[in-house]
Amino acid sequence: MKNKDIEYTTVSAVEGPLMIVDGVADVAYNEVVKIRTPNGEVRTGQVLEVFEHRAVIQVFEGTRGLDTKHTSARFIGETMKLGVSKDIVGRIFDGTGQPLDDSPPIIAKERRDINGEPINPCAREYPREFIQTGISTIDGLNTLVRGQKLPIFSGSGLPHNEVASQIARQAKVLGKEEEFAVVFCAMGITNEEANLFRKGFEQSGALERTVMFLNLADDPTIERIILPRLALTCAEYLAFDLDMHVLVILTNMTNYAEALREIAAAREEVPGRRGYPGYMYTDLASIYERAGRIQGKKGSITQIPMLTMPDDDITHPIPDLTGYITEGQIVLDRALNKKNIYPPIAVLPCLSRLMNQGIGKDRTREDHYDVANQLYAAYAEGCDLRDLVAIVGEDALSERDKKFLHFADLFEQRFVSQGSFEDRSIEQTLTISWELLAQLPDAELKKINVEYIKKYLLNKKD
């Protein structure tokens, strides 16, 4: 008799999100389990661990109502899969891949293992093509390129969801008529946030090119473990089978890490830093490293994971490990948010490690690199002078220093701050940059080629 035909009634324990079944045979790690509850309901689970004749199962719909006497389990002999086809674009799904948009299930062209396969490093193609998000602080100073992993570090109460929604609406690749899609994956969000995303995409028309996966705060925690894998499986199909360029937004990865810690605690594993499992780095890497470009494939996957830093601590294990795996970070700042500056992106701690490969002549504009360096240097000096003013007062500053102090304020008001539906082109971002640099003496523009100063600074001076 095949293993998938056996229905086990040997449930020995139900602990938190986990269920333990004894006396099993031929069971594999990550195998899908169909669980029959005492009232006849069927739930789905996945094998987390197998040793000797015992299997530990995570139950996606939660273990409420399960007992050891009247609950049964059937191992179906395959890993969890997602049905995919081109019709998946424009649809909304829940944490188990079921439709949430009152439309029928898609007719799957094929079913893909949600765990995917790692991209061979030798087959990776270096990311070089600029993606315009319409947000000046990203496009101008921390440029996103196709195939990059660029996380956004936020804090509780900051508008990271609004930033995520804006990027999803506005992201585009310039100068090419290529198919572009957004896969939006939200974990542990409230009903209000879910409605915000749905209405924003529907009203802007972006839903037509978006696939949404939503896990609400009151949904089973365990679904957050599989949700990003469902989203990335969808993205891989669109990118590498249908030759589309896909932007994947994952929010909030902190909720994912908390779910990982909850499962580790239920399994009584030895905790690592701050109670998170010691394998969290490897687990996060299995998600982040599914982004990139592959030689010989037209499509690409670009990834923007978003996470809230507990206590705004950038050294917390979640942002710390994320920073090791990804190629830079965008940091949201509480002080800027208090000034009513949106998006409150703190320029100085931000970094895009692949920026230099995606900017310049024939990509953005020839002066982009020099302008970005000069803006960064001038704003950094202005911020340092703010600290000095707090001690000695503004009257103690020289005229030169006062110009840089004024520049820092102007930079936040005109460059960093923009509307949540304001979609700036790279040309508009660079124009604003030159208007700001015109406030400084020409002699202070030491990081810009003289030819660019003559070409772009003309008529910008008051």
C-alpha positions in Angstrom: 0.0 0.0 0.0 1.3 3.5 -0.9 2.2 5.9 1.9 -0.3 8.4 0.5 -3.2 6.0 1.0 -2.6 5.6 4.8 -4.5 7.8 7.2 -2.8 7.9 10.5 -4.8 8.2 13.7 -1.7 8.1 15.9 -1.6 11.8 16.8 0.4 11.9 20.1 0.5 15.6 20.8 -0.7 19.0 19.8 1.6 21.9 20.9 1.1 25.4 19.7 1.1 25.4 15.9 2.6 21.9 15.8 1.1 18.4 15.7 3.1 15.2 16.3 2.2 11.9 14.7 3.8 8.6 15.7 4.2 5.4 13.8 4.7 6.9 10.4 6.7 5.4 7.6 8.3 6.8 4.3 7.6 10.4 5.3 9.9 13.2 3.9 10.9 16.6 5.1 8.5 19.4 3.7 5.9 16.8 2.7 2.4 18.1 2.6 -0.1 16.6 5.1 -3.9 16.6 4.9 -5.3 16.7 8.5 -8.9 15.7 9.3 -10.3 17.4 12.4 -12.8 15.8 14.8 -15.6 17.7 13.1 -14.6 16.5 9.6 -12.9 19.7 8.4 -9.7 19.2 6.3 -6.7 21.3 7.0 -3.2 21.4 5.4 0.1 20.9 7.1 3.7 20.4 6.3 6.4 18.1 7.8 8.9 20.1 9.7 10.9 17.2 11.2 11.1 13.4 10.9 13.0 11.1 13.3 12.6 7.4 13.5 8.8 6.8 13.2 7.7 10.2 14.4 6.8 13.3 12.3 6.5 16.9 13.5 3.9 18.8 11.4 3.2 22.5 11.2 -0.6 23.2 10.6 -1.2 26.2 8.4 -4.8 26.9 9.5 -3.8 26.6 13.2 -4.3 23.7 15.7 -7.5 25.0 17.4 -10.0 22.2 17.7 -7.5 19.4 17.2 -7.1 16.6 19.7 -5.1 13.3 20.0 -8.1 11.0 19.9 -10.2 12.0 16.9 -7.7 13.8 14.6 -6.1 11.9 11.6 -3.3 12.7 9.2 -2.6 11.6 5.6 0.8 12.3 4.0 0.2 12.9 0.3 3.8 12.1 -0.9 4.7 15.5 -2.4 5.9 19.0 -1.2 3.7 22.0 -1.2 3.1 23.4 -4.7 1.6 26.5 -6.3 -0.5 26.4 -9.5 0.8 29.0 -11.9 -0.2 30.5 -15.3 -0.1 33.9 -16.9 -3.7 34.5 -15.5 -2.2 34.8 -12.0 -1.4 38.5 -12.8 -4.0 40.8 -11.4 -5.2 38.4 -8.8 -5.2 38.4 -4.9 -4.5 35.3 -2.8 -4.4 34.4 0.9 -1.6 32.9 2.9 -2.2 29.4 1.4 -2.5 30.5 -2.2 -6.3 30.5 -2.3 -8.1 33.3 -4.1 -9.3 36.3 -2.0 -10.8 38.4 -4.8 -14.1 36.6 -5.3 -12.9 35.1 -8.6 -12.5 31.4 -9.4 -9.2 29.7 -8.9 -6.8 30.0 -11.8 -6.5 27.2 -14.3 -2.9 26.2 -13.6 -0.6 25.5 -16.5 1.7 23.7 -14.1 2.3 23.3 -10.3 5.6 24.5 -8.9 7.3 23.5 -5.6 7.2 26.6 -3.4 10.7 26.0 -2.0 12.2 26.7 -5.4 15.8 26.0 -6.4 18.8 28.2 -5.7 20.3 30.1 -8.6 23.6 28.8 -9.7 26.1 31.6 -8.9 27.9 30.9 -12.1 24.7 31.4 -14.1 23.9 34.8 -12.5 24.1 37.9 -14.6 25.3 41.1 -13.0 22.4 43.6 -12.3 22.9 46.8 -14.3 19.6 48.2 -15.5 18.0 51.2 -13.7 14.5 50.8 -12.2 12.7 54.1 -11.6 10.6 54.1 -8.5 9.6 57.8 -8.8 11.0 58.5 -5.3 13.9 60.9 -5.4 15.9 59.6 -2.4 15.9 56.1 -4.0 16.4 57.0 -7.7 18.8 59.8 -7.1 21.0 58.6 -4.2 20.3 54.9 -3.7 19.4 53.7 -7.1 17.6 50.3 -7.6 18.7 48.1 -10.5 17.2 45.0 -12.0 18.0 41.8 -10.0 19.0 43.7 -6.9 17.9 42.9 -3.3 17.4 46.3 -1.6 15.6 46.2 1.8 13.8 49.0 3.6 14.4 49.3 7.3 11.6 51.0 9.2 10.2 51.4 12.7 6.9 50.8 14.3 4.4 53.6 13.3 6.5 54.8 10.4 4.8 54.9 6.9 6.7 51.9 5.4 3.4 50.4 4.0 2.7 53.7 2.2 6.2 53.6 0.8 5.8 50.0 -0.3 2.5 50.8 -2.0 4.0 53.8 -3.8 6.9 51.8 -5.1 4.6 49.1 -6.3 2.4 51.6 -8.1 5.2 53.7 -9.7 8.1 51.2 -10.5 9.0 51.1 -14.1 12.0 50.5 -16.5 12.6 53.4 -18.9 13.0 53.4 -22.6 11.9 49.8 -23.2 8.6 48.2 -24.0 8.9 45.1 -21.8 6.5 43.3 -19.7 6.7 44.4 -16.1 4.9 42.9 -13.1 4.8 43.4 -9.3 4.4 40.6 -6.8 3.3 42.1 -3.5 3.5 39.9 -0.4 2.2 41.2 2.9 2.6 39.2 6.1 0.8 39.9 9.4 -0.9 43.1 8.3 -4.2 44.5 9.7 -7.4 44.6 7.8 -7.0 48.4 7.5 -3.6 48.0 5.9 -4.9 45.3 3.5 -7.7 47.5 2.4 -5.2 50.4 1.9 -3.1 48.2 -0.4 -6.0 46.8 -2.4 -7.7 50.2 -2.9 -4.5 51.9 -3.8 -3.7 49.3 -6.5 -7.2 49.2 -7.8 -7.6 53.0 -8.1 -4.2 53.5 -9.7 -4.7 50.7 -12.2 -1.6 49.0 -10.9 -3.5 45.9 -9.9 -3.7 44.9 -13.5 0.1 44.1 -13.4 0.2 43.0 -9.7 -0.1 39.7 -8.0 -1.0 40.1 -4.3 -0.5 37.6 -1.4 -2.0 38.7 1.9 -1.7 37.3 5.4 -3.7 39.2 8.0 -2.7 39.7 11.6 -5.6 37.4 12.7 -4.7 34.6 10.2 -2.6 31.7 11.5 0.9 32.7 12.2 2.3 29.6 10.5 1.0 30.9 7.1 3.7 33.6 7.3 6.4 31.0 6.8 5.1 29.8 3.4 3.7 33.1 2.1 7.0 34.7 0.8 7.8 31.3 -0.8 4.5 31.3 -2.6 5.1 34.9 -3.8 8.7 34.0 -5.0 7.5 30.9 -6.8 5.0 33.0 -8.7 7.7 35.6 -9.4 10.1 32.9 -10.7 7.5 31.6 -13.1 6.7 35.1 -14.5 10.4 36.1 -14.8 12.1 32.9 -16.1 9.2 31.2 -17.9 7.3 34.2 -19.3 10.3 36.6 -19.7 8.8 39.3 -17.5 10.7 41.7 -15.3 9.3 41.3 -11.8 9.5 43.5 -8.7 8.8 41.5 -5.5 7.9 43.5 -2.3 7.9 41.6 0.9 6.4 43.3 4.0 6.8 42.8 6.9 9.8 40.5 7.3 9.8 41.1 11.0 6.5 39.3 11.2 8.1 36.5 9.2 11.0 36.2 11.7 8.6 36.3 14.7 6.7 33.4 13.2 10.0 31.5 12.7 10.9 32.1 16.4 7.4 30.9 17.5 7.9 27.6 15.6 11.4 27.2 17.0 10.2 27.7 20.5 7.4 25.2 20.0 10.0 22.7 18.8 12.0 23.4 21.9 15.1 24.3 19.9 18.1 26.0 21.5 17.6 29.7 20.9 20.1 32.0 19.3 20.4 35.8 19.5 17.3 37.3 21.3 15.5 34.0 21.1 15.6 33.7 17.3 16.6 30.3 15.9 20.3 29.9 15.1 19.4 29.0 11.5 17.6 32.3 10.8 20.4 33.6 8.6 20.2 30.6 6.4 16.4 30.8 6.3 16.4 34.4 5.3 19.0 33.8 2.7 16.8 31.1 1.2 14.2 33.9 0.5 16.5 36.8 -0.4 18.7 34.8 -2.7 15.8 33.9 -5.0 16.2 37.4 -6.6 18.5 38.1 -9.5 19.1 37.7 -13.2 20.1 34.5 -15.0 22.3 34.3 -18.1 20.2 33.4 -21.2 16.9 34.5 -19.6 15.2 37.8 -20.5 13.3 38.1 -17.3 14.6 39.3 -13.9 13.5 39.3 -10.2 14.2 42.4 -8.1 13.4 42.3 -4.4 12.5 44.9 -1.9 12.0 43.3 1.6 10.6 45.7 4.2 11.0 45.2 7.9 10.3 47.1 11.1 13.3 47.3 13.5 12.3 46.5 17.1 13.0 49.6 19.2 14.4 51.2 16.0 17.6 49.2 16.6 19.5 48.6 13.4 21.7 46.1 15.1 18.8 43.9 16.0 19.2 40.3 14.5 16.5 40.8 11.8 17.9 43.9 10.1 21.5 42.9 11.0 21.3 39.5 9.2 19.2 41.0 6.3 22.0 43.6 5.7 24.6 40.8 5.4 22.6 39.0 2.7 21.2 41.9 0.7 22.9 44.7 -1.4 22.3 47.8 0.7 19.5 49.3 2.7 17.0 52.2 2.7 16.4 53.5 6.3 13.3 55.3 7.4 13.9 57.9 10.1 11.5 58.8 13.0 12.9 62.4 13.3 12.1 63.1 9.7 8.6 61.7 10.2 8.0 64.0 13.1 8.8 66.9 10.8 6.0 65.7 8.5 8.5 64.8 5.8 7.3 62.0 3.5 8.9 59.6 2.7 11.0 59.9 5.9 14.1 58.4 4.3 17.3 59.1 6.2 19.8 59.6 3.4 23.1 59.2 5.4 22.7 55.6 6.6 21.2 54.4 3.3 23.2 52.5 0.7 22.7 50.8 -2.6 25.8 48.7 -3.3 24.9 48.2 -7.0 24.0 51.8 -7.7 27.1 52.6 -9.7 26.3 49.8 -12.1 22.9 51.2 -13.0 23.5 55.0 -13.4 25.4 57.2 -15.8 25.3 57.9 -19.5 22.8 55.8 -21.5 21.3 54.5 -18.2 20.1 57.6 -16.2 22.2 60.6 -17.1 25.9 61.4 -17.4 26.0 63.7 -14.3 24.1 61.4 -12.0 27.1 59.9 -10.2 28.8 63.3 -9.5 25.5 64.9 -8.4 24.7 62.1 -6.0 28.2 62.3 -4.4 27.9 66.1 -4.0 24.4 66.0 -2.5 25.4 63.4 0.0 28.6 65.3 1.0 26.8 68.7 1.4 23.9 67.2 3.3 26.2 65.3 5.6 28.1 68.6 6.4 24.8 70.4 7.0 23.7 67.7 9.5 27.1 68.0 11.3 26.6 71.7 11.6 23.1 71.2 13.1 24.8 69.4 16.0 27.3 72.2 16.4 24.5 74.8 16.4 22.9 73.0 19.3 26.0 73.7 21.3 27.4 77.1 20.2 24.4 78.7 18.4 24.0 79.7 14.8 25.6 83.1 15.3 28.9 81.5 15.9 28.9 80.0 12.3 30.7 81.5 9.4 28.8 82.6 6.3 30.0 79.4 4.5 28.7 77.2 7.3 25.4 79.0 7.3 25.0 78.1 3.6 25.5 74.4 4.3 23.1 74.6 7.3 20.5 76.2 5.1 21.2 73.6 2.4 20.4 70.7 4.8 16.9 72.2 5.5 16.3 72.9 1.9 17.4 69.4 0.9 14.8 67.8 3.2 12.0 70.1 2.2 12.5 69.9 -1.6 14.4 66.7 -2.4 13.5 64.2 0.4 9.9 65.3 0.8 7.4 64.5 -1.9 3.7 63.5 -2.2 2.7 59.8 -1.8 1.3 59.9 -5.3 4.0 62.1 -6.8 5.9 60.1 -9.4 9.1 62.0 -10.2 11.1 61.0 -13.3 14.9 60.7 -13.0 15.1 64.0 -15.0 13.0 65.8 -12.4 15.1 64.4 -9.6 18.3 65.6 -11.1 16.8 69.0 -11.9 15.8 69.4 -8.3 19.3 68.4 -7.3 21.0 71.1 -9.5 18.5 73.7 -8.1 19.7 72.8 -4.6 23.4 72.7 -5.5 22.9 76.2 -7.0 22.5 77.5 -3.4 26.1 76.6 -2.7 29.2 78.5 -3.9 30.7 77.1 -7.1 34.0 76.5 -5.3 32.3 74.0 -2.9 31.1 71.8 -5.8 34.3 69.8 -5.6 32.9 66.4 -6.4 31.3 67.4 -9.8 33.1 67.5 -13.1 33.5 71.1 -14.3 31.9 70.2 -17.6 28.7 69.2 -15.8 28.7 72.4 -13.8 28.9 74.4 -17.0 26.2 72.4 -18.7 23.6 71.9 -15.9 24.2 74.7 -13.4 23.6 77.4 -16.1 20.4 79.5 -15.3 20.0 77.7 -11.9 21.7 80.5 -10.0 19.5 83.1 -8.4 
